[in-house]
Amino acid sequence: MKNWAGNLEYAASSVASPESVEQLAELVAGAGRVKALGSRHCFNDVADTDGVQVVLDGLPRSVEVDSARRVARVAGGLTYGELGRALEDQGWALHNLASLPHISVAGAVQTGTHGSGISSPALASAVKAVELVRASGEVERLEEGDGDEFLGSVVGLGALGIVTAFELAIEPTYQVRQQVFEGLPWETVLADYDAVAGDGYSVSLFTDYAGDAVPQAWRKVRVDAEAGPAPSSFFGAVPATQPRHPLPDMDALNCTQQLDVPGPWLDRLPHFRREFTPSAGDELQTEYLLPRAQAPGALQAVRGLAARLTRLLFVSEIRTVAADEFWLSPSYRQDSVALHFTWRPLQAEVEAFLPELEAALAPFGARPHWGKLFAVPTAELARLYPRFEDFRELVTKRDPEGKFGNAYLERVLGPIR
Ligand SMILES: Cc1cc2nc3c(=O)[nH]c(=O)nc-3n(C[C@H](O)[C@H](O)[C@H](O)COP(=O)(O)OP(=O)(O)OC[C@H]3O[C@@H](n4cnc5c(N)ncnc54)[C@H](O)[C@@H]3O)c2cc1C
């Protein structure tokens, strides 16, 4: 079996699909190496194993809303698309979504997946409790009040157990409008990035770093909080008169509705529609998160590489992510700007270029997205994440035999036992 992008053939010897938590617990207890597989949207081997991969598709796909506590207990194997529909049908919503609804909740949370919004933290920030099957087969529940163990486990890279359910914070459903603006001058972006990124509930800039202007700015506003007429300009950029795809040559049919038409949060916050292939399809991805205050310097550094990017890049997306408290979250205690790169499917060339890109971004403290391609070595990761060593200790404590270990964790965390 391959990952979504098709750039990785998993080495797993078999794939199991338990039909109950009890079956899953039994399977894990008796397994050698075992790893949960979500919707396969990572671009690296984080979800691979030389043992058994476990998919949670056979477990009940439950969403139980507790409106008094404003939480939903959600099966980990659900996709955000399924979860969004179930919540919306009951009048509820999540605070944000990634660019696509196709990804599993557990896989996204475990890798620190995020959307965009200056005051909107990563998707993991909604987690109030997590239920996991440990290496022993024991089922354990960790809650927000549990302190360190909870904070270390939510963004856990699949290293601490198999998540069967989360309790997620929910809020009453809301409507969102989105508009694409074209031709945003770089000068404005660099002069006051916070003003640009903060002018809306979720703002994304799409660019190839060449020229004097950012080709597209996607602005999403909540109708409840930010009602007002559609602006005729966004910092000098003009509203697109037709729906746009972030990639200039692709059909906007794959994208969620634009042109300022209000719609439910789940149909506007992702850029891509559930029924269609998101993004380019045949592609690779890389992303770095760094302190938002460093955005102008970091963006200038990447602009300096524009000529080198041309051959490799489909498009880059610039977003913001508010800080959270999860040890391995790329936005741990840091209001962040996220520089995402959608690459052409040229893996060898992209991997050869990454050290150059990372060297340009290193002075700004760039933390890589765990689910995408990166080359940052362990020693640098340990410097970038204040609780890195604590996470390594947690892994040793909770999975002493390395059942959930894999080549990715050994490479990224270093030898841990
Ligand atoms: C087209 C595209 C667009 C994307 N857009 C965004 C975006 O907007 N923002 C962003 O931040 N990222 C984005 N990503 C990256 C994506 O969100 C992450 O790669 C995410 O991890 C995908 O979830 P998954 O279920 O496919 O994970 P998988 O690749 O299946 O697994 C990822 C990790 O999660 C673990 N895992 C999965 N299920 C469980 C479980 N039940 N218990 C414990 N561990 C588990 C796996 O073991 C593995 O370690 C995008 C990816 C693609 C392909």
The ligand as an SDF file (V2000), in Angstrom:
LIG
                    3D

 53 58  0  0  0  0  0  0  0  0999 V2000
   -3.2840   17.6230   -0.0460 C   0  0  0  0  0  0  0  0  0  0  0  0
   -2.8270   17.7820    1.3700 C   0  0  0  0  0  0  0  0  0  0  0  0
   -3.1260   18.9530    2.0560 C   0  0  0  0  0  0  0  0  0  0  0  0
   -2.6830   19.1230    3.3750 C   0  0  0  0  0  0  0  0  0  0  0  0
   -3.0310   20.2680    4.0360 N   0  0  0  0  0  0  0  0  0  0  0  0
   -2.5970   20.4650    5.3060 C   0  0  0  0  0  0  0  0  0  0  0  0
   -2.9510   21.6410    6.0160 C   0  0  0  0  0  0  0  0  0  0  0  0
   -3.7390   22.4550    5.5630 O   0  0  0  0  0  0  0  0  0  0  0  0
   -2.3970   21.8290    7.2430 N   0  0  0  0  0  0  0  0  0  0  0  0
   -1.5380   20.9330    7.7960 C   0  0  0  0  0  0  0  0  0  0  0  0
   -1.0320   21.1890    8.8900 O   0  0  0  0  0  0  0  0  0  0  0  0
   -1.2420   19.7730    7.1600 N   0  0  0  0  0  0  0  0  0  0  0  0
   -1.7620   19.5270    5.9530 C   0  0  0  0  0  0  0  0  0  0  0  0
   -1.4680   18.3440    5.3130 N   0  0  0  0  0  0  0  0  0  0  0  0
   -0.7120   17.3290    6.0320 C   0  0  0  0  0  0  0  0  0  0  0  0
   -1.6640   16.3900    6.7940 C   0  0  0  0  0  0  0  0  0  0  0  0
   -2.5870   17.0930    7.5330 O   0  0  0  0  0  0  0  0  0  0  0  0
   -0.8900   15.5210    7.7640 C   0  0  0  0  0  0  0  0  0  0  0  0
    0.0190   14.7950    7.0190 O   0  0  0  0  0  0  0  0  0  0  0  0
   -1.7860   14.5880    8.6020 C   0  0  0  0  0  0  0  0  0  0  0  0
   -0.9790   13.8570    9.4730 O   0  0  0  0  0  0  0  0  0  0  0  0
   -2.5740   13.6490    7.7540 C   0  0  0  0  0  0  0  0  0  0  0  0
   -3.3660   12.7990    8.5620 O   0  0  0  0  0  0  0  0  0  0  0  0
   -3.4980   11.2680    8.1540 P   0  0  0  0  0  0  0  0  0  0  0  0
   -4.6340   10.6830    8.9210 O   0  0  0  0  0  0  0  0  0  0  0  0
   -3.5320   11.1170    6.6920 O   0  0  0  0  0  0  0  0  0  0  0  0
   -2.1370   10.7230    8.7580 O   0  0  0  0  0  0  0  0  0  0  0  0
   -1.2770    9.4200    8.3920 P   0  0  0  0  0  0  0  0  0  0  0  0
   -0.2710    9.7720    7.3760 O   0  0  0  0  0  0  0  0  0  0  0  0
   -2.1470    8.2610    8.1120 O   0  0  0  0  0  0  0  0  0  0  0  0
   -0.5680    9.2360    9.8170 O   0  0  0  0  0  0  0  0  0  0  0  0
    0.1840   10.2860   10.3680 C   0  0  0  0  0  0  0  0  0  0  0  0
    0.6700    9.9580   11.7620 C   0  0  0  0  0  0  0  0  0  0  0  0
   -0.4430    9.8770   12.6510 O   0  0  0  0  0  0  0  0  0  0  0  0
   -0.4170    8.6120   13.3070 C   0  0  0  0  0  0  0  0  0  0  0  0
   -1.7750    8.1750   13.5120 N   0  0  0  0  0  0  0  0  0  0  0  0
   -2.7550    8.0340   12.5900 C   0  0  0  0  0  0  0  0  0  0  0  0
   -3.8530    7.5490   13.2030 N   0  0  0  0  0  0  0  0  0  0  0  0
   -3.5330    7.4010   14.5100 C   0  0  0  0  0  0  0  0  0  0  0  0
   -4.2350    6.9060   15.6460 C   0  0  0  0  0  0  0  0  0  0  0  0
   -5.4970    6.4960   15.5710 N   0  0  0  0  0  0  0  0  0  0  0  0
   -3.5820    6.8710   16.8300 N   0  0  0  0  0  0  0  0  0  0  0  0
   -2.3060    7.2890   16.9300 C   0  0  0  0  0  0  0  0  0  0  0  0
   -1.5950    7.7320   15.8930 N   0  0  0  0  0  0  0  0  0  0  0  0
   -2.2130    7.7890   14.7060 C   0  0  0  0  0  0  0  0  0  0  0  0
    0.3390    7.6880   12.3500 C   0  0  0  0  0  0  0  0  0  0  0  0
    0.8570    6.5630   13.0530 O   0  0  0  0  0  0  0  0  0  0  0  0
    1.4100    8.6170   11.8730 C   0  0  0  0  0  0  0  0  0  0  0  0
    2.3990    8.7080   12.8620 O   0  0  0  0  0  0  0  0  0  0  0  0
   -1.9160   18.1120    4.0140 C   0  0  0  0  0  0  0  0  0  0  0  0
   -1.6420   16.9200    3.3350 C   0  0  0  0  0  0  0  0  0  0  0  0
   -2.1070   16.7410    2.0350 C   0  0  0  0  0  0  0  0  0  0  0  0
   -1.8270   15.4530    1.3320 C   0  0  0  0  0  0  0  0  0  0  0  0
  1  2  1  0
  2  3  1  0
  2 52  2  0
  3  4  2  0
  4  5  1  0
  4 50  1  0
  5  6  2  0
  6  7  1  0
  6 13  1  0
  7  8  2  0
  7  9  1  0
  9 10  1  0
 10 11  2  0
 10 12  1  0
 12 13  2  0
 13 14  1  0
 14 15  1  0
 14 50  1  0
 15 16  1  0
 16 17  1  0
 16 18  1  0
 18 19  1  0
 18 20  1  0
 20 21  1  0
 20 22  1  0
 22 23  1  0
 23 24  1  0
 24 25  2  0
 24 26  1  0
 24 27  1  0
 27 28  1  0
 28 29  2  0
 28 30  1  0
 28 31  1  0
 31 32  1  0
 32 33  1  0
 33 34  1  0
 33 48  1  0
 34 35  1  0
 35 36  1  0
 35 46  1  0
 36 37  1  0
 36 45  1  0
 37 38  2  0
 38 39  1  0
 39 40  1  0
 39 45  2  0
 40 41  1  0
 40 42  2  0
 42 43  1  0
 43 44  2  0
 44 45  1  0
 46 47  1  0
 46 48  1  0
 48 49  1  0
 50 51  2  0
 51 52  1  0
 52 53  1  0
M  END
$$$$
